[in-house]
Amino acid sequence: MNETDLDYMRLAMIPEVGAVGAKRLLDYFTSPKNIFSAGKMQLMNVQGIGEKIADSIIANKNLVDQEYLDKIHSLNVKYLSIENEKYPKILSEIQARPIGFYTKGDCDFNAPCIAIVGSRKCTVYGQSIARRFATTFARAGLTVVSGMARGIDSYAHLGAIEAGGKTIAVLGSGIDVIYPPENKDLYEKIITSGAVISEFKLSRFADRQTFPMRNRIVSGLSIATVVIESDIRGGSMITARLAAEQGRDVFAVPGRIDSEASRGCHELIRDGVTLVTSPEDVLSQIAFKNKEILSQGQLCFDEEKSSKKILNLTEKEQSIYKHFADGDVLNMPELVAISQMPAHEVAALTTMLEIKKILTKRADLRWEKIV
């Protein structure tokens, strides 16, 4: 780690300062070194820096010790400050930009990104949409950004990974704290397919304060944010508002009119957010504003061949899956009839598709697709 990144890490570690306070201090003193060498009265000359924060800066400017640095090294974690050439330019443009963040993985943070966010308590419909949108975006050359939360976030990351694309998870905890804990395998997959990042110090657990802070980075990294299933008070509504304030495009996917899971999306649409019903809707609109962004992607592809490749299906599994392509919901006798296969073979194939999280069996014993 170079000396500049280390100085910014030290500044970020100081309690009470925060992103806004750090920006004010840096605007006044120009560098962390100058901040650390300033006296109490000098620090209090900065707007918003009172006695309490000034005392905290003086008392805590050496919180980063060798033990902390050794832990960073052992975890194979890096720290990128706003002075680092790898720091994403688009993120530096937001008002409350983080002065640096921890990162694990391998990702070009200046490549075009798009955020997908939504409810933790998503429906099968939401899972399918998130996965399909993320897959298409990744194949078009966009890096998919989300928060690695349960629900829509997780399926967005999975969709990008299954497409062989890049994805970034922005954590509301320290980079070494996996939350939710059941996403440990997903965390490892994201690291090999992109990066996990966090502005919070190592070992910090997520709380009500950290999640909204995380959300501004999710939207800040991205040229656009897509909301798939959100209640009116969902965290995704915060992300959508932040994206709009940052001057980024916001899109919402509609759901059933009687679905609580989509009330937030419907409110966004009613308030003027662009309604989209396919990932191509999003791509065409962002390409209109950013013509160079999608130059590496290919939007026209054979959907059947792509689903077979991306979902890793056998020929027989594909022959069953294709009957759900239009959103059909089928029971076992119906599947046997249209597939013209023996019942025992259809049962085995649907079981495999359920294991692969491609189909799900409903309470009425009918099958429907997840992706």
C-alpha positions as CSV (number, residue, x, y, z in Angstrom):
1,M,0.0,0.0,0.0
2,N,1.4,3.4,-0.9
3,E,1.8,6.2,1.6
4,T,-1.0,8.3,0.1
5,D,-3.6,5.5,0.3
6,L,-2.4,4.8,3.9
7,D,-3.0,8.4,4.9
8,Y,-6.5,8.4,3.5
9,M,-7.2,5.2,5.3
10,R,-6.1,6.8,8.6
11,L,-8.4,9.7,8.0
12,A,-11.4,7.4,7.1
13,M,-10.8,5.5,10.4
14,I,-11.3,8.5,12.6
15,P,-14.7,8.4,14.5
16,E,-17.1,11.3,14.0
17,V,-15.5,12.6,10.8
18,G,-17.6,10.8,8.1
19,A,-17.5,11.4,4.3
20,V,-18.9,14.9,4.3
21,G,-16.5,16.0,7.2
22,A,-13.6,14.4,5.4
23,K,-14.4,16.3,2.2
24,R,-14.6,19.6,4.1
25,L,-11.3,18.9,5.8
26,L,-9.6,18.0,2.6
27,D,-11.0,21.1,0.8
28,Y,-9.5,23.2,3.5
29,F,-6.2,21.4,4.2
30,T,-5.7,19.8,0.8
31,S,-4.2,16.5,2.2
32,P,-4.6,14.1,5.1
33,K,-1.0,14.9,6.3
34,N,-1.9,18.6,6.7
35,I,-5.0,17.6,8.6
36,F,-3.0,15.4,11.0
37,S,-0.5,18.1,11.7
38,A,-3.1,20.8,12.3
39,G,-3.9,22.1,15.8
40,K,-7.3,22.0,17.5
41,M,-8.2,25.7,16.6
42,Q,-7.1,25.2,13.0
43,L,-9.3,22.2,12.7
44,M,-12.2,24.1,14.2
45,N,-11.9,26.7,11.5
46,V,-13.4,24.2,9.0
47,Q,-17.1,24.4,8.6
48,G,-18.9,21.7,10.5
49,I,-15.8,20.7,12.5
50,G,-16.6,21.5,16.1
51,E,-14.6,20.8,19.3
52,K,-15.8,17.1,19.5
53,I,-14.6,16.2,16.0
54,A,-11.4,18.2,16.3
55,D,-10.6,16.3,19.6
56,S,-11.4,13.0,17.8
57,I,-9.0,13.8,14.9
58,I,-6.2,14.6,17.3
59,A,-6.8,11.6,19.5
60,N,-7.3,9.0,16.8
61,K,-5.0,10.0,13.9
62,N,-2.8,6.9,14.5
63,L,-5.6,4.2,14.8
64,V,-4.1,2.3,11.8
65,D,-1.3,0.3,13.4
66,Q,0.9,-2.5,12.1
67,E,-1.4,-5.2,13.4
68,Y,-4.2,-3.7,11.4
69,L,-2.0,-3.5,8.3
70,D,-0.9,-7.1,8.7
71,K,-4.6,-8.2,8.9
72,I,-5.3,-6.3,5.6
73,H,-2.4,-8.1,4.0
74,S,-3.4,-11.5,5.3
75,L,-6.9,-11.1,3.9
76,N,-5.5,-10.0,0.5
77,V,-7.4,-6.8,0.8
78,K,-6.4,-3.5,-0.9
79,Y,-7.4,0.1,-0.1
80,L,-8.0,2.6,-2.9
81,S,-8.1,6.3,-1.9
82,I,-9.5,9.0,-4.1
83,E,-6.0,9.8,-5.1
84,N,-5.5,6.3,-6.5
85,E,-5.7,6.0,-10.3
86,K,-7.9,2.9,-9.9
87,Y,-10.5,4.8,-7.9
88,P,-13.7,5.0,-10.0
89,K,-14.0,8.4,-11.6
90,I,-17.8,8.2,-11.6
91,L,-17.9,7.7,-7.8
92,S,-15.6,10.7,-7.3
93,E,-18.3,12.9,-8.8
94,I,-20.9,12.3,-6.1
95,Q,-21.2,14.8,-3.3
96,A,-20.7,12.4,-0.4
97,R,-18.0,10.4,-2.1
98,P,-16.1,8.0,0.1
99,I,-12.5,9.1,0.5
100,G,-11.4,5.5,-0.1
101,F,-12.6,1.9,0.2
102,Y,-11.4,-1.5,0.8
103,T,-11.5,-4.0,-2.1
104,K,-11.0,-7.7,-2.5
105,G,-11.0,-9.3,-6.0
106,D,-10.0,-8.1,-9.4
107,C,-12.2,-5.6,-11.2
108,D,-11.8,-2.5,-13.3
109,F,-13.8,0.1,-11.3
110,N,-13.8,2.5,-14.2
111,A,-15.6,0.1,-16.5
112,P,-19.3,1.0,-17.0
113,C,-21.5,-0.3,-14.1
114,I,-25.2,-0.7,-13.6
115,A,-27.0,-1.3,-10.3
116,I,-29.8,-3.8,-9.6
117,V,-31.5,-3.5,-6.3
118,G,-34.7,-4.7,-4.7
119,S,-36.4,-6.4,-1.8
120,R,-34.9,-9.0,0.5
121,K,-38.3,-10.7,0.6
122,C,-38.6,-11.1,-3.1
123,T,-41.0,-13.4,-5.0
124,V,-40.1,-16.0,-7.6
125,Y,-41.0,-13.5,-10.2
126,G,-38.6,-11.0,-8.8
127,Q,-35.8,-13.6,-8.6
128,S,-36.3,-14.5,-12.3
129,I,-36.4,-10.9,-13.4
130,A,-33.2,-9.9,-11.4
131,R,-31.3,-12.9,-12.8
132,R,-32.4,-12.3,-16.4
133,F,-31.7,-8.5,-16.3
134,A,-28.2,-9.1,-14.7
135,T,-27.4,-11.8,-17.3
136,T,-28.2,-9.6,-20.2
137,F,-26.4,-6.6,-18.7
138,A,-23.3,-8.7,-18.1
139,R,-23.3,-10.1,-21.6
140,A,-23.6,-6.5,-22.9
141,G,-20.3,-5.6,-21.2
142,L,-21.7,-3.9,-18.1
143,T,-20.5,-4.6,-14.5
144,V,-23.5,-5.4,-12.3
145,V,-23.5,-3.7,-8.9
146,S,-25.6,-4.6,-5.9
147,G,-25.4,-5.0,-2.1
148,M,-25.1,-8.8,-1.7
149,A,-28.2,-8.7,0.5
150,R,-30.8,-11.5,0.6
151,G,-33.3,-11.6,-2.3
152,I,-32.9,-9.4,-5.4
153,D,-29.3,-8.4,-4.7
154,S,-28.2,-12.0,-4.5
155,Y,-29.9,-13.0,-7.7
156,A,-28.5,-10.0,-9.5
157,H,-24.9,-11.1,-8.6
158,L,-25.7,-14.7,-9.6
159,G,-27.1,-13.6,-13.0
160,A,-23.9,-11.7,-13.8
161,I,-21.7,-14.6,-12.6
162,E,-23.6,-17.2,-14.6
163,A,-23.2,-15.0,-17.7
164,G,-19.4,-15.0,-17.2
165,G,-19.5,-11.2,-16.5
166,K,-18.3,-8.9,-13.8
167,T,-20.1,-8.0,-10.6
168,I,-19.3,-5.8,-7.6
169,A,-20.8,-6.2,-4.2
170,V,-20.9,-3.2,-2.0
171,L,-21.1,-4.2,1.7
172,G,-22.7,-2.5,4.6
173,S,-20.2,-4.1,6.9
174,G,-16.4,-4.4,7.0
175,I,-15.0,-6.3,4.0
176,D,-14.2,-9.3,6.2
177,V,-17.7,-9.6,7.7
178,I,-20.0,-11.6,5.4
179,Y,-23.6,-10.6,5.8
180,P,-25.9,-12.3,5.5
181,P,-23.7,-15.3,6.6
182,E,-25.5,-17.7,4.2
183,N,-24.0,-15.7,1.4
184,K,-20.5,-17.0,2.1
185,D,-20.3,-19.0,-1.2
186,L,-21.7,-16.1,-3.1
187,Y,-19.1,-13.8,-1.5
188,E,-16.3,-16.1,-2.8
189,K,-17.9,-16.3,-6.3
190,I,-18.1,-12.5,-6.5
191,I,-14.4,-12.2,-5.6
192,T,-13.5,-14.5,-8.5
193,S,-15.9,-12.7,-10.9
194,G,-15.3,-9.1,-9.8
195,A,-14.9,-7.5,-6.4
196,V,-16.3,-7.0,-3.0
197,I,-15.8,-3.5,-1.6
198,S,-16.6,-1.6,1.6
199,E,-15.7,1.8,3.0
200,F,-16.0,0.5,6.5
201,K,-13.1,-0.6,8.7
202,L,-12.3,-4.3,9.1
203,S,-14.6,-6.2,11.5
204,R,-17.3,-3.6,11.5
205,F,-20.8,-5.2,11.6
206,A,-23.7,-3.9,9.6
207,D,-26.4,-1.8,11.2
208,R,-29.2,0.6,10.4
209,Q,-26.7,3.4,9.8
210,T,-24.3,1.5,7.5
211,F,-26.9,0.3,5.0
212,P,-28.0,3.8,3.7
213,M,-24.3,4.8,3.6
214,R,-23.6,1.7,1.5
215,N,-26.5,2.5,-0.9
216,R,-25.0,5.8,-2.0
217,I,-22.0,3.9,-3.3
218,V,-24.1,1.3,-5.1
219,S,-25.8,4.1,-7.0
220,G,-22.7,6.3,-7.2
221,L,-20.7,3.6,-9.0
222,S,-23.4,3.1,-11.6
223,I,-24.6,4.9,-14.7
224,A,-28.1,3.7,-13.9
225,T,-30.1,1.9,-11.2
226,V,-32.8,-0.7,-11.8
227,V,-35.3,-1.4,-9.0
228,I,-36.9,-4.8,-9.1
229,E,-39.5,-5.4,-6.3
230,S,-39.4,-2.9,-3.4
231,D,-41.9,-2.1,-0.7
232,I,-42.6,1.6,-0.2
233,R,-40.2,1.8,2.8
234,G,-37.6,-0.6,1.3
235,G,-33.9,0.3,1.2
236,S,-34.1,0.2,-2.5
237,M,-36.2,3.3,-2.4
238,I,-33.3,5.1,-0.7
239,T,-31.0,3.9,-3.4
240,A,-33.3,5.1,-6.1
241,R,-33.6,8.5,-4.5
242,L,-29.8,8.7,-4.1
243,A,-29.3,7.8,-7.8
244,A,-31.7,10.5,-8.9
245,E,-29.9,13.1,-6.7
246,Q,-26.6,12.0,-8.2
247,G,-28.0,12.7,-11.7
248,R,-28.2,9.0,-12.7
249,D,-30.9,7.2,-14.6
250,V,-33.4,5.2,-12.5
251,F,-35.6,2.5,-13.9
252,A,-38.4,0.4,-12.2
253,V,-39.8,-3.0,-13.2
254,P,-43.6,-3.2,-12.6
255,G,-45.1,-6.1,-10.7
256,R,-48.6,-7.3,-10.0
257,I,-50.9,-4.5,-8.9
258,D,-51.9,-6.4,-5.8
259,S,-48.3,-7.4,-4.8
260,E,-46.9,-5.7,-1.7
261,A,-43.4,-6.6,-3.0
262,S,-43.8,-4.2,-5.9
263,R,-45.6,-1.2,-4.2
264,G,-42.3,0.7,-4.1
265,C,-41.7,0.2,-7.8
266,H,-45.2,1.3,-8.6
267,E,-44.8,4.4,-6.6
268,L,-41.5,5.2,-8.4
269,I,-43.2,4.8,-11.7
270,R,-46.1,7.0,-10.6
271,D,-43.5,9.6,-9.6
272,G,-41.9,9.7,-13.0
273,V,-39.3,6.9,-12.9
274,T,-39.0,5.1,-16.3
275,L,-41.0,1.9,-16.5
276,V,-39.1,-1.0,-18.1
277,T,-40.2,-4.5,-19.0
278,S,-37.0,-5.9,-20.4
279,P,-33.3,-5.4,-20.0
280,E,-33.2,-4.3,-23.6
281,D,-35.4,-1.3,-22.6
282,V,-32.7,-0.2,-20.1
283,L,-29.8,-0.8,-22.5
284,S,-31.4,1.2,-25.3
285,Q,-31.9,4.1,-23.1
286,I,-28.5,4.2,-21.5
287,A,-26.9,3.6,-24.9
288,F,-28.6,6.7,-26.2
289,K,-26.9,8.8,-23.6
290,N,-23.6,6.8,-23.5
291,K,-23.0,5.6,-27.0
292,E,-19.5,4.3,-26.3
293,I,-20.5,2.3,-23.2
294,L,-22.1,-0.7,-25.0
295,S,-19.6,-0.9,-27.9
296,Q,-18.1,-4.1,-26.5
297,G,-21.5,-5.8,-25.9
298,Q,-23.8,-7.7,-28.2
299,L,-27.5,-7.3,-27.6
300,C,-28.8,-9.6,-30.3
301,F,-28.4,-13.2,-29.4
302,D,-30.2,-16.5,-29.7
303,E,-32.1,-16.7,-26.5
304,E,-32.5,-20.5,-26.5
305,K,-28.8,-21.1,-27.1
306,S,-27.9,-18.5,-24.5
307,S,-30.1,-20.0,-21.8
308,K,-28.7,-23.4,-22.5
309,K,-25.1,-22.1,-22.2
310,I,-25.7,-19.8,-19.2
311,L,-27.8,-22.2,-17.2
312,N,-25.6,-25.2,-18.0
313,L,-28.5,-27.4,-19.1
314,T,-28.4,-30.8,-20.7
315,E,-30.3,-31.4,-23.9
316,K,-33.1,-33.1,-22.1
317,E,-33.2,-30.5,-19.3
318,Q,-33.5,-27.8,-22.0
319,S,-36.3,-29.7,-23.7
320,I,-38.3,-29.4,-20.4
321,Y,-37.2,-25.8,-19.6
322,K,-38.3,-24.5,-23.0
323,H,-42.0,-25.2,-22.1
324,F,-41.7,-22.5,-19.3
325,A,-40.0,-19.9,-21.6
326,D,-43.2,-17.8,-21.9
327,G,-43.9,-17.9,-18.1
328,D,-46.2,-20.9,-18.3
329,V,-47.1,-22.7,-15.0
330,L,-47.5,-26.5,-15.5
331,N,-48.3,-29.5,-13.5
332,M,-46.8,-33.0,-14.0
333,P,-49.5,-34.5,-16.2
334,E,-49.3,-31.4,-18.5
335,L,-45.5,-31.6,-18.7
336,V,-45.7,-35.3,-19.5
337,A,-48.3,-34.6,-22.3
338,I,-46.4,-31.8,-24.0
339,S,-42.9,-33.2,-23.6
340,Q,-44.0,-36.7,-24.8
341,M,-41.6,-38.2,-22.2
342,P,-42.3,-40.9,-19.6
343,A,-43.5,-39.6,-16.3
344,H,-40.5,-40.9,-14.3
345,E,-38.1,-39.1,-16.7
346,V,-40.0,-35.8,-16.5
347,A,-40.0,-36.1,-12.7
348,A,-36.2,-36.7,-12.7
349,L,-35.6,-33.7,-15.0
350,T,-37.8,-31.3,-13.0
351,T,-36.0,-32.4,-9.9
352,M,-32.7,-31.5,-11.4
353,L,-34.0,-28.2,-12.6
354,E,-35.2,-27.5,-9.1
355,I,-31.8,-28.4,-7.7
356,K,-30.2,-26.0,-10.2
357,K,-32.6,-23.3,-9.0
358,I,-34.2,-22.9,-12.4
359,L,-37.7,-24.3,-11.7
360,T,-39.6,-24.2,-8.4
361,K,-42.6,-26.2,-7.3
362,R,-45.5,-24.1,-6.0
363,A,-47.9,-25.0,-3.2
364,D,-50.5,-26.2,-5.8
365,L,-47.8,-28.7,-7.1
366,R,-47.4,-26.8,-10.4
367,W,-44.0,-25.8,-11.7
368,E,-42.8,-22.4,-12.8
369,K,-39.4,-21.0,-13.8
370,I,-37.2,-19.0,-11.6
371,V,-34.9,-17.9,-14.4
